[in-house]
Amino acid sequence: TIAEDSSRSCASRTCNDNASMVPWERVEEIDLSHLQLRRLHGLEQLLGLRRASFCNNELSRIEGLEHCALLEELSLEDNRIVRLENLAPLALLCRLDLGKNRIGCIDGLETLTRL
């Protein structure tokens, strides 16, 4: 599972109506917004991911992105995140959207020199 809330899994690799499958390693963009996600996990196969959006969910932590080292843009707007953490492996990150969260603690941004 790519991302999961308490009752369902959300993932899709189909590129068109013919159900052509794209290998996870080649996926460059993912948008899992507005899905009431509470947790991100199972992203380790998305090695080529460059843009990800998890806006308008119920995420309280930034986690599960350690293997997405090519990530350049990350949008986590309108969640329940209270602490900036676990971003150090994302050295290529040049855009980070965290608006409409409840951030009270920032940790580990010194490695993100492209922000």
Number of C-alpha atoms within 10 A of each C-alpha: 12 17 19 18 16 9 7 11 13 12 12 13 13 12 10 8 6 7 10 10 11 12 11 16 12 12 16 15 14 17 13 17 17 14 18 19 24 16 18 18 12 13 18 14 15 23 19 17 23 19 19 19 17 23 24 20 20 18 23 17 17 17 14 17 21 16 17 22 19 18 25 19 19 20 18 22 20 20 23 19 22 16 16 16 15 16 20 17 17 22 19 19 22 14 14 13 14 18 14 14 18 14 14 9 10 10 11 12 15 10 14 15 10 11 14
